[in-house]
Amino acid sequence: MAQTGRPDLLAESRRNSAFRALMIQFVVLLLMAAVVAFLGVNLVGNLEARSIRTGFGFLWQPASFEIGQTLIAYSARASFATALLVGVINTLAVALLGIVLSTFAGFLVGIASLSRNPLVAPLARLYIETVRNIPLLLQLYVWYSVLTQMLPAAAAAPQILPHTYLAKSGLHFPILHAGGWIVAAALVAGMLCASIFHIWSARRAERTGATPQFWPLPALIILPAVAVLAAILMVSQPDVPLPTRFGFSGGGVLPPELTALVVGLSVYNASFIAEILRAGIASVDRGQLDAAAALGLNNKLSARLVVIPQALRVVVPPLANQYLNLTKNTSLAIAIGYPDLMSIGNTIINQTGQAVEVITLLMGAYLLMSLTIAAFMNWYNARVALVDAR
């Protein structure tokens, strides 16, 4: 009887523990709901006492203010909702540019920090330790001061690339007459090439048992896009900027605020990405390299087939966090006058006085952007794990 009763006692104990855990969670949820309800009632009461209107109807009223830098058509007669959309697009543009540039710069610096060269490695470490220990806001101020105060005027602007000039007025570069749809088409082509490459590599591995070919996804997207743009440039005549005495004529321009923001975010986050990459490569066991050498693989093949696939398992999760931090740090653009989502939101609050609604929309927009990046990186991390498992 004692032997048959003991399992019953264990089962009852587990049921009691599960019930207690469920009740604790229920009580915590009730307390959280009570706190939220109290704050909501208190907020509504304070707004009514001060005769402050509530609701989101103001979004369809004319904004009545201009925005200096927009990527879509906008005028002061547009609605507040359109102004917020401009802010979202401006923020996404900065975030995407920053992610791409910081990833490539971080990979280069990270690899340089592992170099056996007695000059390259210390310089890379100096860059990493210096940049990541200086506040980002201070770095943005420095970059903005450099771009607006220390650079020469148009007539003496240095040509950093063919037909590309860096002056006080910003970064001037050639553009295509056909418009921005070509850039979008090139990026879509790059994404399709990346998808086709991964699918082909996985199926080939299933068929032959070989190690899947795996490259960093940003390279697979950007390289085909650059190839498409180069082909288009060969058959079309770009509009190049020409320096004059009082400025530039023709071409496109990234204003100094946008240039300082992109450069500052990229340089700052590249130092963290470089350290993430260094740690990921260092985590690969030395025996793996010895095994690759025993199989006759040279350094290039060992890096591509052995080191990078294993390092990506360690690199991708913190890399996703760094991309999220970069996206959220775009809100510092308000300090140097770039009209991002946060800056436009503050202007709308000053115009309408409906701070609660605007802040709620800002929080929702940043949350949606962050969740989108996190979902993409989680998918990519799953692909890395799947390829590594094969």
Secondary structure, DSSP 4 states (H G I P E B T S, - for coil): -HHHHHHHHHHHHHHHHHHHHHHHHHHHHHHHHHHHHHHHHHHHHHHHHTT---SSGGGGSB-----SS-SS---TTSBHHHHHHHHHHHHHHHHHHHHHHHHHHHHHHHHHHT---TTHHHHHHHHHHHHTTS-HHHHHHHHHHIIIIIS--GGG--EEETTEEEETTEEEE-B-TT-THHHHHHHHHHHHHHHHHHHHHHHHHHHH-PPPP---HHHHHHHHHHHHHHHHHHHS--B--EE-SSSEESSEEE-HHHHHHHHHHHHHHHHHHHHHHHHHHHTS-HHHHHHHHHTT--HHHHIIIIIHHHHHHHHHHHHHHHHHHHHHHGGGGGGTT---HHHHHHHHHHHH--HHHHHHHHHHHHHHHHHHHHHHHHHHHHHHHHHHH-
